[in-house]
Amino acid sequence: MKKLVEIRGQELMCRERAMLDSERKIFWLAQAEEWEQRALDEIAYHFRECNLDRIESQATSH
């Protein structure tokens, strides 16, 4: 989950830059959206891995 914290940090930095840099606000918001999507992908990957581990544990215990 450390990776998720780093990704969310990048997203936050981009959103802060968007507030401070009115000339490039659209660029920074687009960057933030990309980081947000990476975070969602990371969360989905984590849950897939957890579910796969659980399924494998159940299969080996039977």
Summary of the structure (lengths in Angstrom):
residues: 62
radius of gyration: 17.2
end to end distance: 30.5
largest distance: 61.4
contacts: 144
relative contact order: 0.13
helix: 95%
strand: 0%
